[in-house]
Amino acid sequence: MSTVEDRPTTATTGSPREGERRWIGRSVARKEDPKLLAGRATYVGDVMLPGMLYGAVLGSPHAHARIVSIDTSAAEAIPGVAAVLTGAQAAELVNPMPAFCAEPVPQTAVAIERVRYPGEAVAIVAATDRYIAEDACAAIRVEYEVLPAVVDPEAAMAADATRIHETLDSNVAFHRVLDFGDVEGDLARAHTIVRTRARWHRMCASPMETAGAVASWNPFDKSMTVYSNSNFHNFLPWAFAGMLGVSTNRMRMIPCAVGGSFGSKHFITKVLAIAGALTKATGKPVQYMEDRVDNIAANDNVGCDRIYDAELALAEDGEMLGLTLKIVDDYGAYFQFAHGQHGNAMAQPTGPYRIGSLRYDVSCVLTNKVQQGFFRGAGADPGNFVLERLVDKASEVMGIDRAEIRRRNFIAPEQFPFKTPPGNVYDSGNYAAVLDRALELAGIDDWRAEQERMRAEGRYLGIGLATCQERTGYNASEWWFLYDNPPLPATSTPESVKIDVDAMGGVRVEVGCPLWGNSPETVVSQVVAEEFGIDPADVSVTYADSTTGAMSAGPGGSRLTIMLSGATRGAARTIRDKMIRIAAHAMEMDPADVECVDGTFRAKGAPGTSMSMADIGMRAALFFHSTPEDESSGLVAVHTYDHPYSTPPSDDRKDMGAFYPMVSHACHIPIVEVDVETGLVTLRAYYAVNDCGTVMNPTLVEGQIVGGIVQGIGAALMEEYRYGEDGALDTPTFREYLMPSMHEVPEIVVEHLETPSPFTEYGVKGAGEGGRLVAPTAIASAVDDALKPLGVWVDELPMTPERVVNLVQGAGGGS
Amino acid sequence: MSEVVTPEKVRIRITVNDTAHDLLVEPRTLLADLLRGELELTGTHVGCEQGVCGACTVLVDGAATRSCLVFAAQLDGATVRTVESLAGADGTLHPIQQAFHENHGLQCGFCTPGMLMGACELLERTTAPEPDDVREALGGNLCRCTGYQNIVKSVCAAGAALATERNGQA
């Protein structure tokens, strides 16, 4: 296994240095915008194929039940209904949904014999329009034998609890205790140990567009074409093909514009299987789009749902020694991504601090709820919440200012690259500088004065503070590397682009990722512009379907800008070098004497001797005999950028390896006012200082951060799945599942410091998740600060008005 | 009163983006589905079908209206405007679209048509809205990407651009 020291940095690979760059670092206008603004982008729900049918799902009204019988005859008799499939019938057409878990937790898109969460599909329909399809669902008669619902995750762990899956010995699907460093020693020598029992409830990504697919089966050549808003059409198309019962080389997946994902649309196997089963049953194209209730109740991608018993051990001077985390995580009824959210959390459990040891004790528990997937933060979000809460508690208990205790424990700039106790490596950072700038930006002293003034009026103003990591550039090995004998070896989670320069010098880039709401077109155009010295507006970008062989894991884990930069730069350099050779040949010069400046290939020191991109493009395309002997025709390059730095875990799992080493950092300071009568928390202001390495495009990065912060406001104050004792989902629509609107958002001020990553091209790090990774715990800290006179301690999110009132009353405050 | 042709269909005459249509619609067909389906105007997006998210907002006789809460059969004689009516055929963006572009007022673009049409209604009333006016007008439109800050900025900037345009023409 390589060590941190072995890792070559990109400083030697010739990236343009800061100050010499023309396009990277500029707020280039977003290329994706015009089609989106004009309503001319094609989302999956906009795809219309001749003869297309529409799918609908009948979901279970019960959390847990045995399906005694299903009568579909009345539904089938409705004019316009083309197919009605029960779980057993669908299983004859498509295979169970693929999963990353090693445990036997089989899942089919349509339940067979038993339903395990409310909303789980019991039958599916295809009809000539969605109205008729839903009529048919209403006409299906299902007889259920209701079973006891398992709702409480801790109760679910009991040996005598009702079993969710008979294939497992208990509802604890996975349990593991991992010790890194001298945990017992650190606990023993601690001067102070602070503890918390924290609760992070489940939320969902709730992109404005639900998941969907249009599948079209060709029974004559056994091929299938699938339009969808999945992100994995160029990463795991073979897995989808296997599920759909199609040869991998006869499956074509076409990406669509995606109306937001935030991690929730990577896999979307269910919508693919439903559309796939229905097109196979009917021989016609079928569109299945989740409606909002389907998406909230049955999306297979809700966020973490954890109970933490956590402790932080400190020396007398406030030095953080060790951290122990005992976690019960409610995974819901299935286990598609296994414990991947804990693999993810292993990237940064000790935060920006020099904590020497870690105990990570995790139990993944199955209950009668929709299963977890990934949602912005992906498992690291509750970890940040708990760690920063412990640090605040230590500050309080030990009487050390909360900024000072952090400063004392930060990894110092000269300690990078830094290997954390579990093995992941942090590339670079200057955490104290971020903290200091945030305090300055927020004007802390003015707010403290305002707080005093308001307290005199009986009002509660609070100033929050959190300093958190944002691990970026994931390696998918995290989904399985906590297993002792992983079912799969480590991966590199690659990304590729294809660039070609046509005969007239036009530059085209084909990306393997979809348009998920981020800005791949703008990013690759900036990189191409940087490498060729042309205007990014002149670069054309298209999206590859799955038949092109593109390697792409797409956006996720805050990786896309890192990976696209690397892939695009690689392909651009290959073509640029070839163009230099062709130009040198034409101009009868040594290639070393030719340079590319402003899209022109010219003699160094004699810019009058030059060739345009079109000159070279035409020569390469048509005039093979006028190019160097060993060059083939054309200017096309595919470059696959593998994960820049990942190492496999050690066999004994004492070292999980480097898998998420581009680490951004942020300090957030929210200002809140708490109404102790109503429990309402109002954001008054919000300050964020962020360091995500080289900022590719400041406007777009700020957009990601502000958007993430607002999702974090939702996590802090309102977003929550609530279940009744019978397992019924009490939040199945946007009327109950509340998300921030314009009214809940204060002015958010964002600033950047730039500590480039030594591991990536141009020094970029990711920035997609940081807002949501930091905001919830920062706001919790602000509420604590506001209610400090009452002695309130926040250890559960979201801080709904009801919870805040209870906290105030529990603390003996309020009137 | 609309003309009932058969028990299943209702005749409506409706003008959408300056095109007159004479249609037979099912009584239960929602405006959103008529626009996206038969009229093939897929720029209007449906986010929740319950009137909460505002993504499907269009103008009906000038009023910002959730097209998922209105039956097409209610709209005999109405004039409807959708996002497709804003940009020019030559690709020129409407000043409101241009302001969203310049202020990064969108990311995934799914809520954007609803935001744009809501903004149209507001800026018809005033071209100098305060940020709070924008929040009042668009507070019922959810966006999951942007965090709203740049949407508010975009709408205010669009107002200024429209005011300049109108003054220039006057």
Interface residues (C-beta under 8 A of the other chain):
Chain A: A29 R30 E32 D33 P34 K35 L36 L37 A38 G39 R40 A41 T42 Y43 G45 D46 M48 D129 R130 Y131 A205 S206 P207 M208 E209 A257 V258 G259 G260 F262 D291 R292 W516 G517 N518 T699 L700 E702 G703 V706 G707 G708 I709 V710 Q711 T733 F734 R735 M739 P740 S741 M742 H743 V745 E747 I748 G771
Chain B: E26 R28 T29 D33 R36 G37 E40 L41 T42 G43 T44 H45 V46 G47 C48 E49 Q50 V52 C53 A55 T82 V83 E84 L86 A87 G91 L93 Q97 F100 H101 E102 H104 L106 Q107 C108 G109 F110 C111 T112 P113 L116 V134 R135 L138 G139 G140 N141 L142 C143 R144 C145 T146 G147 Y148 Q149 N150 I151 V152
